[in-house]
Amino acid sequence: MRDFFTDALLIAAVLFEYYVIYAFIRSKMGKYPPYVSTRKGMVRLLAKEMEFILSDGSTPKNVVEPGCGNARITICLAKKYPNHSFVGYEWDWVPYLLAKIKSCRLKNVKILRQNFMTADYTKTDLAILFTGNEIARELGQKLKNDMPAGAYVVSESFEMKELPLVKTLETGKANWFFLPQKVYFYKIEK
C-alpha cells in the first residue's frame, strides 16, 4: 500500500511532465528558451558589472528583461537601484506568477505576461537577457531597430552578432545547460 507522500510525489511528477510538454509546444517547439532560473552567483556578477550603467541615479533609466522567468535579475537590480524602472516580460504562466509574487512589493517593477518579441523597446535604456541561439538573431535585430542610441544590451551566454560589442566577460563556470558563462555587453549605435 502506497502512502500519501508517494502518491503526491507521483502526481507532482506527472503534472510537471505535462507542464514541460505544454511549455515546449507553446514555445514554438523550442524556438523560445524554456524557463530556467539564473544562478545566484551570475545574478551578483551581473549586478556588479552593470554598475557603470545604473549607478548614475540622476536620470532614471528604463530597464527591461525580455523572458524574465521568475525575475531574479530584475528583482535584484530593482532593490539595488530603486530610482530606475524595471519591466519583465514572461509569456509562460508558471514563471510569470512566480515573478509577480516575488516582485509585488517593489513599486519600481512591472511584470507583464507578454511575448517579448511584441514589446516596445523604444524607451529602453538597458535590456538584460538570456535568449537562446534560435531567437538571438531575431531579438538582436529588433533591439537594434527599436532601442535608442546609447542604450545597452547585456546578454548572458548568447552572442548577438547584430549588435556592436563593447566587452565580453568570462566567468570560467558553466550554467544549468553546461554552456560557458559569458556575458556580452553591447551598446546601440544609430
Contacts in CASP RR format, 6 or more apart in sequence:
PFRMAT RR
TARGET T0000
AUTHOR 0000-0000-0000
METHOD contacts of the structure
MODEL  1
MRDFFTDALLIAAVLFEYYVIYAFIRSKMGKYPPYVSTRKGMVRLLAKEM
EFILSDGSTPKNVVEPGCGNARITICLAKKYPNHSFVGYEWDWVPYLLAK
IKSCRLKNVKILRQNFMTADYTKTDLAILFTGNEIARELGQKLKNDMPAG
AYVVSESFEMKELPLVKTLETGKANWFFLPQKVYFYKIEK
19 94 0 8 1.000
20 34 0 8 1.000
23 34 0 8 1.000
23 35 0 8 1.000
23 92 0 8 1.000
23 94 0 8 1.000
24 30 0 8 1.000
24 34 0 8 1.000
26 91 0 8 1.000
26 92 0 8 1.000
27 33 0 8 1.000
27 34 0 8 1.000
27 92 0 8 1.000
30 134 0 8 1.000
31 134 0 8 1.000
31 135 0 8 1.000
32 91 0 8 1.000
32 134 0 8 1.000
32 135 0 8 1.000
33 130 0 8 1.000
33 131 0 8 1.000
33 132 0 8 1.000
33 134 0 8 1.000
33 135 0 8 1.000
35 69 0 8 1.000
35 70 0 8 1.000
35 90 0 8 1.000
35 92 0 8 1.000
35 94 0 8 1.000
35 95 0 8 1.000
36 130 0 8 1.000
36 175 0 8 1.000
36 176 0 8 1.000
36 177 0 8 1.000
37 69 0 8 1.000
37 70 0 8 1.000
37 72 0 8 1.000
38 46 0 8 1.000
38 72 0 8 1.000
38 73 0 8 1.000
38 130 0 8 1.000
38 156 0 8 1.000
38 175 0 8 1.000
39 175 0 8 1.000
39 176 0 8 1.000
40 72 0 8 1.000
42 156 0 8 1.000
42 171 0 8 1.000
42 175 0 8 1.000
42 181 0 8 1.000
43 72 0 8 1.000
43 73 0 8 1.000
43 76 0 8 1.000
44 76 0 8 1.000
45 169 0 8 1.000
45 171 0 8 1.000
45 183 0 8 1.000
46 73 0 8 1.000
46 76 0 8 1.000
46 77 0 8 1.000
46 128 0 8 1.000
46 154 0 8 1.000
46 156 0 8 1.000
46 183 0 8 1.000
47 73 0 8 1.000
47 76 0 8 1.000
47 77 0 8 1.000
47 80 0 8 1.000
49 154 0 8 1.000
49 169 0 8 1.000
49 183 0 8 1.000
49 185 0 8 1.000
50 77 0 8 1.000
50 126 0 8 1.000
50 128 0 8 1.000
50 154 0 8 1.000
53 61 0 8 1.000
53 125 0 8 1.000
53 126 0 8 1.000
53 152 0 8 1.000
54 61 0 8 1.000
54 63 0 8 1.000
54 77 0 8 1.000
54 80 0 8 1.000
54 81 0 8 1.000
54 84 0 8 1.000
54 126 0 8 1.000
55 81 0 8 1.000
57 81 0 8 1.000
57 83 0 8 1.000
57 84 0 8 1.000
60 83 0 8 1.000
60 84 0 8 1.000
60 85 0 8 1.000
61 84 0 8 1.000
61 85 0 8 1.000
61 125 0 8 1.000
61 126 0 8 1.000
62 84 0 8 1.000
62 85 0 8 1.000
62 87 0 8 1.000
62 123 0 8 1.000
62 124 0 8 1.000
62 125 0 8 1.000
62 126 0 8 1.000
63 74 0 8 1.000
63 77 0 8 1.000
63 84 0 8 1.000
63 85 0 8 1.000
63 86 0 8 1.000
63 87 0 8 1.000
63 124 0 8 1.000
63 125 0 8 1.000
63 126 0 8 1.000
63 127 0 8 1.000
63 128 0 8 1.000
64 86 0 8 1.000
64 87 0 8 1.000
64 88 0 8 1.000
64 89 0 8 1.000
64 119 0 8 1.000
64 121 0 8 1.000
64 124 0 8 1.000
64 126 0 8 1.000
64 127 0 8 1.000
64 128 0 8 1.000
65 71 0 8 1.000
65 73 0 8 1.000
65 74 0 8 1.000
65 86 0 8 1.000
65 87 0 8 1.000
65 88 0 8 1.000
65 89 0 8 1.000
65 127 0 8 1.000
65 128 0 8 1.000
65 129 0 8 1.000
66 88 0 8 1.000
66 89 0 8 1.000
66 116 0 8 1.000
66 119 0 8 1.000
66 127 0 8 1.000
66 129 0 8 1.000
66 131 0 8 1.000
66 139 0 8 1.000
67 88 0 8 1.000
67 89 0 8 1.000
67 90 0 8 1.000
67 91 0 8 1.000
67 116 0 8 1.000
67 129 0 8 1.000
67 130 0 8 1.000
68 74 0 8 1.000
68 88 0 8 1.000
68 89 0 8 1.000
68 90 0 8 1.000
68 95 0 8 1.000
68 99 0 8 1.000
68 111 0 8 1.000
69 90 0 8 1.000
69 92 0 8 1.000
69 95 0 8 1.000
69 96 0 8 1.000
69 98 0 8 1.000
69 99 0 8 1.000
70 95 0 8 1.000
70 98 0 8 1.000
70 99 0 8 1.000
70 102 0 8 1.000
71 88 0 8 1.000
71 90 0 8 1.000
71 98 0 8 1.000
71 99 0 8 1.000
71 102 0 8 1.000
71 103 0 8 1.000
71 109 0 8 1.000
71 111 0 8 1.000
73 128 0 8 1.000
74 86 0 8 1.000
74 87 0 8 1.000
74 88 0 8 1.000
74 99 0 8 1.000
74 103 0 8 1.000
74 109 0 8 1.000
74 111 0 8 1.000
74 128 0 8 1.000
75 99 0 8 1.000
75 102 0 8 1.000
75 103 0 8 1.000
75 106 0 8 1.000
75 109 0 8 1.000
77 84 0 8 1.000
77 86 0 8 1.000
77 128 0 8 1.000
78 84 0 8 1.000
78 86 0 8 1.000
78 103 0 8 1.000
78 106 0 8 1.000
78 108 0 8 1.000
78 109 0 8 1.000
79 106 0 8 1.000
82 108 0 8 1.000
83 108 0 8 1.000
84 108 0 8 1.000
85 108 0 8 1.000
85 110 0 8 1.000
86 106 0 8 1.000
86 108 0 8 1.000
86 109 0 8 1.000
86 110 0 8 1.000
87 109 0 8 1.000
87 110 0 8 1.000
87 111 0 8 1.000
87 112 0 8 1.000
88 99 0 8 1.000
88 109 0 8 1.000
88 110 0 8 1.000
88 111 0 8 1.000
88 112 0 8 1.000
89 112 0 8 1.000
89 114 0 8 1.000
89 115 0 8 1.000
89 116 0 8 1.000
89 119 0 8 1.000
90 96 0 8 1.000
90 99 0 8 1.000
90 111 0 8 1.000
90 112 0 8 1.000
90 113 0 8 1.000
90 114 0 8 1.000
91 113 0 8 1.000
91 114 0 8 1.000
91 115 0 8 1.000
91 116 0 8 1.000
93 113 0 8 1.000
96 111 0 8 1.000
96 113 0 8 1.000
99 111 0 8 1.000
100 111 0 8 1.000
103 109 0 8 1.000
103 111 0 8 1.000
112 119 0 8 1.000
116 139 0 8 1.000
117 135 0 8 1.000
117 138 0 8 1.000
117 139 0 8 1.000
117 142 0 8 1.000
120 146 0 8 1.000
121 127 0 8 1.000
121 142 0 8 1.000
121 143 0 8 1.000
121 146 0 8 1.000
121 147 0 8 1.000
122 146 0 8 1.000
122 147 0 8 1.000
122 148 0 8 1.000
123 148 0 8 1.000
124 146 0 8 1.000
124 147 0 8 1.000
124 148 0 8 1.000
124 151 0 8 1.000
125 148 0 8 1.000
125 151 0 8 1.000
125 152 0 8 1.000
126 151 0 8 1.000
126 152 0 8 1.000
126 153 0 8 1.000
126 154 0 8 1.000
127 143 0 8 1.000
127 147 0 8 1.000
127 151 0 8 1.000
127 152 0 8 1.000
127 153 0 8 1.000
127 154 0 8 1.000
128 153 0 8 1.000
128 154 0 8 1.000
128 156 0 8 1.000
129 139 0 8 1.000
129 153 0 8 1.000
129 154 0 8 1.000
129 155 0 8 1.000
129 156 0 8 1.000
130 155 0 8 1.000
130 156 0 8 1.000
130 157 0 8 1.000
130 158 0 8 1.000
131 139 0 8 1.000
131 155 0 8 1.000
131 158 0 8 1.000
131 160 0 8 1.000
132 157 0 8 1.000
132 158 0 8 1.000
133 158 0 8 1.000
136 155 0 8 1.000
136 158 0 8 1.000
136 159 0 8 1.000
136 160 0 8 1.000
137 160 0 8 1.000
137 161 0 8 1.000
137 162 0 8 1.000
139 160 0 8 1.000
140 153 0 8 1.000
140 160 0 8 1.000
140 162 0 8 1.000
140 163 0 8 1.000
141 162 0 8 1.000
143 153 0 8 1.000
143 160 0 8 1.000
143 163 0 8 1.000
143 188 0 8 1.000
144 162 0 8 1.000
144 163 0 8 1.000
144 188 0 8 1.000
147 153 0 8 1.000
147 188 0 8 1.000
148 188 0 8 1.000
148 190 0 8 1.000
149 188 0 8 1.000
149 189 0 8 1.000
149 190 0 8 1.000
150 187 0 8 1.000
150 188 0 8 1.000
150 189 0 8 1.000
151 187 0 8 1.000
151 188 0 8 1.000
152 166 0 8 1.000
152 185 0 8 1.000
152 186 0 8 1.000
152 187 0 8 1.000
152 188 0 8 1.000
153 160 0 8 1.000
153 163 0 8 1.000
153 185 0 8 1.000
153 186 0 8 1.000
153 187 0 8 1.000
153 188 0 8 1.000
154 183 0 8 1.000
154 184 0 8 1.000
154 185 0 8 1.000
154 186 0 8 1.000
155 183 0 8 1.000
155 184 0 8 1.000
155 186 0 8 1.000
156 175 0 8 1.000
156 181 0 8 1.000
156 182 0 8 1.000
156 183 0 8 1.000
157 175 0 8 1.000
157 179 0 8 1.000
157 180 0 8 1.000
157 181 0 8 1.000
157 182 0 8 1.000
157 183 0 8 1.000
158 184 0 8 1.000
159 182 0 8 1.000
159 184 0 8 1.000
160 184 0 8 1.000
160 186 0 8 1.000
163 186 0 8 1.000
163 188 0 8 1.000
164 186 0 8 1.000
164 187 0 8 1.000
164 188 0 8 1.000
164 189 0 8 1.000
165 184 0 8 1.000
165 185 0 8 1.000
165 186 0 8 1.000
166 185 0 8 1.000
166 186 0 8 1.000
166 187 0 8 1.000
167 185 0 8 1.000
168 182 0 8 1.000
168 183 0 8 1.000
168 184 0 8 1.000
168 185 0 8 1.000
169 182 0 8 1.000
169 183 0 8 1.000
169 185 0 8 1.000
170 180 0 8 1.000
170 181 0 8 1.000
170 182 0 8 1.000
171 181 0 8 1.000
171 182 0 8 1.000
171 183 0 8 1.000
172 180 0 8 1.000
172 181 0 8 1.000
173 181 0 8 1.000
174 180 0 8 1.000
174 181 0 8 1.000
175 181 0 8 1.000
END
